Amino acid sequence: METGFKRNLLAELLDSVGRGVLLMALGIGWFVFLWGLNLPALLAGIALGTLLLLMRRLYRQTTLARRETALRCRIGGELLLEKMLLSEAKEAHFQAALLLEEKWPLRMQRITADGALCRQEKPSGGAETLLVQCVRMPPEGELSTGQLVEAHRAMQRQQANRVILCVLGKAPPRVIARAEQMPTPIRVIRRETLLALAGRLSPATDAQLVALGQRKRRTPQRGSLLSIMTQREKAPRYWGYGLFMLILYILTGSAWYAMPGTVCLTLSVVCRSGQAEEARL
């Protein structure tokens, strides 16, 4: 890994030097083409090349900063939604209302087990009470019509005018269409919108990025490679390869076929023993 990292640094350094030389050559070549080969042309070309290098550096810094900000927002949004998924109902409703306050003019009033009661001013005058609910489910989960009915009942219990569902999973178009056809239409906020709001509200910090990297490095690579090599469905393939290599060794007498054949047969036995242990468990 360190060797690959050093190679990447060396390749990046060579690319940077090559681009710098190219820009400088373009600057000098342009003025030499206009004025001929003389000292003023060389000085003007060096100045133009330096200006191009500075512009490239500024563009690269701006691009890196923009990408870092987008990455922090995306990771921070994922972490915040994961926290909402694992939190209690009231805390999840409260956090969902905070996210909506980032985009819409809501004022939170009270947190209940059914959701967060918020007040919103109407464009025509007056105000309405909204019940903001967080539907906690994994990202692969889907919103159902039964959850729409439960949300409508919660709205009636809390005497709210409308209900807003913040879905942490998927919201199929048919369910969204059904929500709009309810006696009191239900507004469904998709996961993508929540991710954008959560990332803007709580971008990932340096400590969170370090902790996330440590969590991803907990599984050793060697163990994962060994488990892939010894999968039980690969036993017949190893057995066939090993038997074929040993037949070639018998026919030709070459030791080059004996070693890989022995290795393949050994892997076949290891895969079959792992299958037997799994069957006993």
C-alpha positions, 0 to 999 in steps of 0.5 A: 500500500505504501509503495502504491501511495508513493507511486501515486505521489510520484505520478502526480508530481511528474504530471504537475511538472509536465503541465507546468513546463507545457504552460511555460512553453506555450507562453514563451512560444506564443510571444516568440511567434509574435515578436521573434526570438529576442529578450522581450519575447522571452520575458513576456512569455515567462510572465504569461507562463507564470500567470497561467500557472497561477491561474491553474493553481487557483482553479485547482484549489477552488475545485478541491475546496468545492469537492471537499465541501460537497464530500463533507456535506454528503458524509455528514448527511449520511451520518445524521440520517443514520443517527436519526434512524437509530434514535428514539421517535421524539428525537427523530421527529425533532431532528426532522423538523430542524432539517425542514426549518432550513428550507421552509419557514416553520416554527417548532412548537411541541414534540410528541410521540406522533411527531413535531408540531410546527406552525407555518404562516400562509401566503394568504394570511393566517397560519396552519399547524403542521405535524412533521413525522420522521419515518424511520427505516433503512435506506433500502426500505420503502414507504407503504400506504399503511404508514400513510394511514397511520400518519393521517390518524396521527394528524387527526389526534394532534388536531393538525392541519396537514402532515409532513412525512420525512422518509429515511428510506425509499418513497415509491411514486405510487405511494407518493401519488396515493399520499396526494390523494388522501382526504388531507394531502400528505407531503412526502419529503424524499431521502435525497432532500433530507440528505441535502438538508442534513449535509448543509446543516451538519457537514462532517467534521475531521473527527467524524471522518477519522472515525469513519475511516477507522471503522472501515479499516476494522476488517483485515484485508488478508482475512477477507481475501482468504475467505474469498479464496476458500468459498465452498462453491469454488471447491469443484473448480479447484478439484477439476484444476488440480486433477487436470494438472496432475494428469498433465504431470503424469503424461509429461513428467514435468514438475511444473504441473505438479506444484499448481495441481497440489495447491489446487487440490489442497484448496479444494480440501480446505473449501470442503472442510469449511463446508462441513463445519458450516453444515455442522453449525 
